[in-house]
Amino acid sequence: MNISVIGTGYVGLVTGVCLADSGNTVYCVDNDENKIKMLNKGEIPIYEPGLEEIVDKNVKNGRLFFTSGLSSAVKKTDVVFIAVGTPPMDDGEADLSNIFEVANKIASSIDRYKVVVVKSTVPVGTCIQVENIIGKKSHDFDVVSNPEFLKEGTAIEDFQRPDRIIIGINKKGTHLKAKEVMDGIYEPFVRTGAPIYFMDTNSSELSKYAANSMLAVRITFMNELANLCSLTGANVDNIRIGIGSDKRIGKSFLFPGIGYGGSCFPKDVKALYKTAKGKGYDFKLLKAADEVNSSQKEVLLSFILKHFKSNIKNKTFAVWGLSFKPKTDDIREAPSLVIISKLLSYGAKIRAYDPAAMKNTKKVFPRIEYAKDMYDALKGADALVIATEWNDFRTPDFDKMKNSLSDKSIFDGRNIYIPKKMKEMGFHYFSIGR
Ligand SMILES: NC(=O)c1ccc[n+]([C@@H]2O[C@H](COP(=O)([O-])OP(=O)(O)OC[C@H]3O[C@@H](n4cnc5c(N)ncnc54)[C@H](O)[C@@H]3O)[C@@H](O)[C@H]2O)c1
C-alpha cells in the first residue's frame, strides 16, 4: 500500500518506518525543511534505540522517502496518517492548529478515495472536525481515529508489537472500505494475537487521553504516598511490593520519583481537564494530579535546601540525567529542567551529563557546564542529583564518586540505589519515600 505520514517526529517517523518495514511504500512529510534535509542525508533527528538501522534499511530498499511536499505525497498515496504535534496552549487546551492546517492541505490535494488517519493525540470530536474540513471538497474519503500508544525509548518495539490497536470509525457496517484498509495495515503487527478494537471516533480519541491520564494519576498517587512515607518512616519500596502483588493493582507504574514529564502525560492530563471543563464538568482528580506533579518536581530541591541549610550559593551540583526518562533525548517537561532552573536561581552551579539529551538541553540552558561523561560531571562538584534513571547510572564506581563529591551527598530522584548500602559507604543519600 502507498502511505503518507504527515509529521516526522517521535510518532510520525516511527510510524512511517515501521509501516515501510512491513512492506508499504511510505512518504514521510514534514514542514521542518531542516529535519527533512537531515533525514535525506541519513541523519536521524531524534534519539530512539533501533531507529537508525531500520530507517537505513528501508531507505536502501526503496520503500521510505522523506519530503516537505505534502500535496504530492498525499496525491501519491491511498492512506494519509496525520502525526503532527498537538502541544498545549497556555490554558492547557490542546493546540490543534497543526492538525487543521494539515486537514486543509489534504482537502485541497485529495484527488481520489483516501483514508485519512488521525494518529496525533487529539481531543474528543477532532476527527469529526477534520471530516468537516476535508468534506468541503467533494472527493470520497474516510477519516479514522488511530491513537498511538508507543513509548519513547521502546517506540519501535511498541509499534511492532502493540498491546492493542484502537481504531475509531463512525460509519457502520461490516465491509467498510476504511476498516478493510486499517485491518490490512495492522495485520502484520497483530499476528501474536494483539486485538484491534473498532469503535466510534469520539471513544477512540478519548481512550488515548484516558490511558495517559490514568497512568499519570497512578504515578502521582505513588509520589504522594512516597511523600507520606518520608514523614512517617515507612518505606515506599515495601508498600510498592505489598500493593503490587494484588492482581487488581498490578506491579507496573508503581515507582515513585520526581514527577512525570515528557511530551504526553503533562499535556494530556491538562487537555483532558480542559475538555471536561468545556463540557461543564470539573474533573478534580486530573487537576490534583497536575498540581501534585508540579510540586513533586521540586521535592529534591527541598531535600537539598534542608541538607545544606539553604546555603547553596556557589555550590556545584552534578546532574546525572536530563531527558524526561531513559533511552530518549526528549526533554519536554523533564523534571531535570525544573531542578536545574531552581538550583541556578539559588546561585548554585551545574555540571550536567546525559547520554542522549545534552544537545536539546543546551538550547534551554546554554550557559551551564556539560560534562563529557558521568564521572567528569562529578569533578569539582559538592553533590550529585540524579534526575533520570539511565542504565549507565545504576552500578557506578562508588569509590570514584565518593572521591569526587566534596560533600559526599547524592539526591536520587529515581531511587536507583539501596539506602542502607549508600549509608554504609559513607554517602549522605536522599531518595524518594525511603
Ligand atoms: N512522543 C510520544 O511519545 C507520543 C506517543 C503517543 C502519541 N503522541 C502524540 O503524537 C503526536 C505527535 O507527537 P510527537 O512527539 O511525534 O511530536 P513531535 O513534535 O516530535 O513531531 C511533530 C512533527 O510534526 C511536524 N509538523 C507540525 N506541523 C506540521 C505541518 N503543518 N505539516 C507538516 N509537519 C508538521 C513538526 O515539524 C514535527 O516534526 C502528538 O499529538 C502527541 O501527543 C506522542
The ligand as an SDF file (V2000), in Angstrom:
LIG
                    3D

 44 48  0  0  0  0  0  0  0  0999 V2000
    6.0610   11.3600   21.6790 N   0  0  0  0  0  0  0  0  0  0  0  0
    5.3470   10.3510   22.1350 C   0  0  0  0  0  0  0  0  0  0  0  0
    5.8240    9.5190   22.9140 O   0  0  0  0  0  0  0  0  0  0  0  0
    3.9080   10.1850   21.7250 C   0  0  0  0  0  0  0  0  0  0  0  0
    3.2650    8.9670   21.9670 C   0  0  0  0  0  0  0  0  0  0  0  0
    1.9420    8.8180   21.5720 C   0  0  0  0  0  0  0  0  0  0  0  0
    1.2780    9.8740   20.9740 C   0  0  0  0  0  0  0  0  0  0  0  0
    1.9230   11.0620   20.7760 N   0  0  0  0  0  0  0  0  0  0  0  0
    1.1880   12.1260   20.0980 C   0  0  0  0  0  0  0  0  0  0  0  0
    1.5890   12.1390   18.7240 O   0  0  0  0  0  0  0  0  0  0  0  0
    1.6100   13.4840   18.2130 C   0  0  0  0  0  0  0  0  0  0  0  0
    2.9970   13.8130   17.7140 C   0  0  0  0  0  0  0  0  0  0  0  0
    3.9030   13.7360   18.7980 O   0  0  0  0  0  0  0  0  0  0  0  0
    5.4810   13.7500   18.6030 P   0  0  0  0  0  0  0  0  0  0  0  0
    6.0720   13.5200   19.9320 O   0  0  0  0  0  0  0  0  0  0  0  0
    5.8240   12.8690   17.4560 O   0  0  0  0  0  0  0  0  0  0  0  0
    5.6890   15.2820   18.1790 O   0  0  0  0  0  0  0  0  0  0  0  0
    6.9900   15.9300   17.5410 P   0  0  0  0  0  0  0  0  0  0  0  0
    6.9620   17.3470   17.9720 O   0  0  0  0  0  0  0  0  0  0  0  0
    8.1890   15.0970   17.8160 O   0  0  0  0  0  0  0  0  0  0  0  0
    6.7200   15.8240   15.9640 O   0  0  0  0  0  0  0  0  0  0  0  0
    5.7170   16.5170   15.3100 C   0  0  0  0  0  0  0  0  0  0  0  0
    6.2240   16.8130   13.9170 C   0  0  0  0  0  0  0  0  0  0  0  0
    5.1540   17.3950   13.1630 O   0  0  0  0  0  0  0  0  0  0  0  0
    5.7170   18.3820   12.3180 C   0  0  0  0  0  0  0  0  0  0  0  0
    4.6570   19.3010   11.8950 N   0  0  0  0  0  0  0  0  0  0  0  0
    3.9640   20.1920   12.6450 C   0  0  0  0  0  0  0  0  0  0  0  0
    3.0740   20.8520   11.8880 N   0  0  0  0  0  0  0  0  0  0  0  0
    3.1980   20.3750   10.6260 C   0  0  0  0  0  0  0  0  0  0  0  0
    2.5580   20.6440    9.3990 C   0  0  0  0  0  0  0  0  0  0  0  0
    1.6190   21.5820    9.3450 N   0  0  0  0  0  0  0  0  0  0  0  0
    2.9400   19.9720    8.3120 N   0  0  0  0  0  0  0  0  0  0  0  0
    3.9110   19.0270    8.3670 C   0  0  0  0  0  0  0  0  0  0  0  0
    4.5600   18.7200    9.5150 N   0  0  0  0  0  0  0  0  0  0  0  0
    4.2080   19.3750   10.6270 C   0  0  0  0  0  0  0  0  0  0  0  0
    6.8000   19.0340   13.1650 C   0  0  0  0  0  0  0  0  0  0  0  0
    7.7430   19.7330   12.3990 O   0  0  0  0  0  0  0  0  0  0  0  0
    7.3730   17.8230   13.8770 C   0  0  0  0  0  0  0  0  0  0  0  0
    8.4690   17.2690   13.1760 O   0  0  0  0  0  0  0  0  0  0  0  0
    1.1470   14.3630   19.3770 C   0  0  0  0  0  0  0  0  0  0  0  0
   -0.2270   14.5430   19.2730 O   0  0  0  0  0  0  0  0  0  0  0  0
    1.4690   13.5280   20.6060 C   0  0  0  0  0  0  0  0  0  0  0  0
    0.6490   13.8290   21.6980 O   0  0  0  0  0  0  0  0  0  0  0  0
    3.2270   11.2400   21.1190 C   0  0  0  0  0  0  0  0  0  0  0  0
  1  2  1  0
  2  3  2  0
  2  4  1  0
  4  5  1  0
  4 44  2  0
  5  6  2  0
  6  7  1  0
  7  8  2  0
  8  9  1  0
  8 44  1  0
  9 10  1  0
  9 42  1  0
 10 11  1  0
 11 12  1  0
 11 40  1  0
 12 13  1  0
 13 14  1  0
 14 15  2  0
 14 16  1  0
 14 17  1  0
 17 18  1  0
 18 19  2  0
 18 20  1  0
 18 21  1  0
 21 22  1  0
 22 23  1  0
 23 24  1  0
 23 38  1  0
 24 25  1  0
 25 26  1  0
 25 36  1  0
 26 27  1  0
 26 35  1  0
 27 28  2  0
 28 29  1  0
 29 30  1  0
 29 35  2  0
 30 31  1  0
 30 32  2  0
 32 33  1  0
 33 34  2  0
 34 35  1  0
 36 37  1  0
 36 38  1  0
 38 39  1  0
 40 41  1  0
 40 42  1  0
 42 43  1  0
M  CHG  2   8   1  16  -1
M  END
$$$$
